[in-house]
C-alpha cells in the first residue's frame, strides 16, 4: 500500500452473518485520480463506500481517508471529504441556497465562505436559476445535482460517489456526467472514487479502475493499461476483394498469428503483440495480392475486459 494515498483500504472485511460482502479487500487510490469502483450488483461496491464514509464499521481491517482511520476517528477522517451515497435525502421545504447554508453551518464554515461557495457551486451544477425554488418541486436529477453540489461545498480533496446516476433518466444521467467531467478537467487537486456497474459511464469518466467481484479486488490499474491486451492485438485488414480460403489459410500459417475471422470489410487477425514483427506480417499479407489496402489495430474495450475478468473470478 502507498502510505500517502488519500484513500487506503487494508484487508477490509465485512460480513453479515454467514454472508461475506467484502472479502479482505486491499485498495490504495492514487492521489488526484478519478477511480471507478466497478463491478456487478452485489460485488461489494456500496458496502465498501459505506465503510469509507463511516456509515458501517468493518468486521475487520481498516479504511483510511488522508491517513485517518474512519472507524476510529470519523469526524476528522471525513472533514475534507464530500459524499453522495445512494439516494440523497433533503428537507424539501428548503431551497438549494438555504440547503447549502444549513450544510455549511454544520461544517462550521464561515458565513462569507458559505455565500461565495454557494454561488460558485450553483453555477458548477447548473442550478443557479433554481437557487431559490423549493427542493420539493425538483426532479430526481435536479436533486442529484444539488446533492453533488452539497458534497463540493467545503472544497474537499476527496469525493466519494455511490452510483451517482442510478435511477435517473437519460437526460439526468448526461447532466451528472457532464458535471463530473468538468470537475475532472478543472480541479486537478481532487481525488474521486465512484462506484458504478455502468461500463460506458466508467469508461467515459475515469482514468483508473478498481474492479471487484464477490467482495474481492480483481484488478486495479490505469484505464489505458486495463483495456490494452498485452499478449495480443486484433488487426483488421481491409480488402476490396472477397477474402478466399487460400488467403485465410496463408495468413493463419504466418508466424505470430493466433487466428483469423472474416468480416464484412476483409479479415480480422489476432496476432501476438510484437511491434517489431507486425510490419513484417503486414508486408507478408500484402504480398498475397488479396486486395488488402489498409490495416487497423483495434483496441480492446472495457466491456470485453470486464466480462473476461468477471467470468474468471466466479
N, C-alpha and C positions, 0 to 999 in steps of 0.2 A: 504493500500500500504506500501511496505517496503522502508523506506526513503533512504537507501544506495544502492538500486537496481541500477545496471548500466543502465538498460533500464526501463523506467517507463512511462506508458501511463495513463492519468487520464481523465475520462469522455470525451474521444475523439469522436468528431462527424464531419463527412464530408458529405456534401450534394452537389448535382449538380442539381439545380432547385428543382423539387419535388422528385428527386431520392436520397435516403439515402444510401451512400456507406459504411459508418462506423457509427454505432449507439450507442453512449455513451459507448465506449469501455474502460474498465479498464484492464490493464495488467502490472504486475511487473515481470520482467525477472530476475531470480536468477543469481547471480554472478558466473562466471566460468562454466555455464551450456551451453549445446548445445540444444537450444529450437527450435522445429519445429512449425512454424505457419501453421497449417493445416486446409484446408477447400476446398470446391468445387470451381470451377471457378465462379467469381463474388461474392465471400464471403466477400471481403474487404481486402484481404491479401496485395496485391500490393499497394493499397491506403494507408494502414497503414504504410508500409515501406517507401513510398514516403513522407509521413508526417514526419517520423523519420529522413529522410535524408534532409529535408528542400526543397524538390522539390515541395511540395504543402503545403500551410498553412491551418490549420484546420478551419472548420467553428466555432467550439468551442472546449474547452478542451485543454489539454497540452500534449506534448511529450517531455520527458527529457532524455538526454544521460549524464551519470555520473553527474546527478543532475542539468544539464544546459538545459534551455528551448530552444529547437531547433528553434522555430519560432522567439523568441526574440533575440537570440544570436547564429546564425547558425555557425559562424566561430569557436567559442570556443567550442560549443557543439560537433562539428564534427572533431576537431583536433586530437582526439585519437580514430577515428573510420575508419574502412575500409569498402568499399561499393561495391557491384556488383548488380546493378539494371537493370533488363530486359536485352536486347541485348547490350553489350558494343560496343562503337564506338572507333576507333583508327585512327591515321594518318598512313595509310597503307604503306607509303614510309619509315617509320621508322622501325628499328629493335627492338626486345624486350629490348636489352641493352640501346638503345637510348630512348626508351619509358620510361623506369624506371628512366633514368637520368632526362628526362623532368619532369616527375611527382615528383621526389624527389626535384627538384629545386622549383617547385610550392609549395611543402610542406615545403620549407625553411630548408631542411635537409642539413647537412654539406657534402661536396664532399666525404670525406673519408667514411662517413656513407652510402652514396648512393652506392659507389663502393662495399663495403663489403656486404651490404644488397642485392644488385643486384645479386651477386654470390650465396648467400645463398638461395634467393627466387627462382632463376632459377633452382637450384637443387631441391628445395621442389616441384615445379610444373613440374619437369621433362622436362625442356625446355633448358637445358644447351647447347646441341648440335645445337639448333636453335637460339642461342642468337644473332647472327649477320646476320640472314636472315630477309628479309623484311616481315612485317606482311601481306602484300598483297598476299603473297603466302601461307598463313596459312589456314588450315581448320577451321570451326567454333569451333570445340572442342579445337584446339590449341589456338585460340584467347580467348576462355573462360578461359583456364589455365593462359594465360597472364593477363587477367582481374582479376583473383583471386590473382595472384602474385602482381599485382599493388595495390590491396586492402591491402596486407600484408606488403608493402614496409616499412612503418614507424613504424612497430611493434605495431599496435594498440591493445587496450584492448578489443575492441568491433568490431565484424564483422557482417554486415547486408547483407544478400543474398536473392535476389528475384528469386526464381525458377532457381537456377544456372545450372541445367541440361536441361532446356527447349530447345527443338529444336535440341538436339544433338542425334547422332546415338548411338546405344547401347555401342559401344566402348568408345565414348566420354563421355557418362554418367558414365561408370565404372571408367574412369580415374579421373573425377572430384570427384566422391565419394571416391576414394582411397586417394586423396589428403586431402579431408575433414576429413576422418578417421584419417589420420596421424596427422593433426592439433589437433583434439580432444584428441588424445592419448599422444601427446608430449608437447603441450602448455596448461598447466593447469591453466594459468592466463588469458585465453581468454574466452570471452563470445560471443557466436554465436547465432544469431536469423536468421533462414532460413525459408522462405515461400515455400510451396510446396503443390501440390494436389496428389503427388505420394506416396501412402501409404507405400510401401516397402522401399522406399528411406528414409522416415522419421523414420520408424521402425529400419532401419539399422544404421542410423547415430545419432539420437537424444536420449538424456537421459530424456528430458522433452518435453511435448506437450502442446501447446495452440491451441485449436480447435475453429474455428469461422465459423459462417454462418449468412448470411444476415447482416453482419457488427456487429454482437453481439458475445461476448465470450460465448462459450458453456461450456467448461471445460479447466482447466489449472492445470497440476499436473505432477509428475514423470511418465515416461512411464510405469514402473512396476505397479504402482497403478491404472493407467487408464486401462491397459489391464487385471488387476485382477478383477474378478467379486466377490464382497464381499458378495453377497447374496446367490450364489450357485456355484457349481462346476460341471463339466461334467466328469464322470468317465467311462472309457471303461473297461469292464470286458471281457477278452478274454476266449474263451471256445473251447475245442477240440471236443465238441458235438454240434449239432444243438440246438439252444435255442427254446424250445417249448412254447406254450401259457401258460401252467401251471406255468412254471418258470417265465415268464414275469409277469403274474398276481401276483405271490407271491412277486416278487421284488417291484412291484407297491404298494403293501399294506404295505411295511415296513416303519417305521417312518422316516420322512425326505425326502423320495423320491418324487420328483416333477413330474417325468415322465420318460419313457424309450423309446428307439428306437433300433430295431435290426440292426446290421451291419454285414459286412462280417466275422469279426473275433469273434463276440459274441453279446454283447449288450451294448449300451450306456445308462448311468443312470444319470439323472440330480438330484442333491442332494443338500440340504441346507448345507451351508458351516460351519458346526460344526465339527471341527477337533477331538474333544474328542469322538464323537459318530461315526465317519467314520469307525473306526476299528471294532466296533460292527456291523455296516452294512455289512462290508466285511465278517466277520465271519458268519453272518446270510445267506449271499448269498452262501458261501462255503458249508454251511450245507444242501443246497438244492441238493447236489450231481449232479450238472448240468454240470460238466466237466470244471468248471472255474479254470484256472491255473495262471492268473495274473490280476492285476488292474493297470490302468494308469490314472492319473489325467491330463486332458487336459487343458492347459492354454487358455484363451480367447485371440484371436489375435486382432491386431489393426484394421483390416478390419471390423470385426464384431462389435467392439465398435463404430467405425466411422460411419458405416451405421445406427446403432441404434440411435446414438446421432443426426446425421443429419436428420434422419426421424422425431425424436421427436421435432426438432427445426423448422420444416417447418410451 
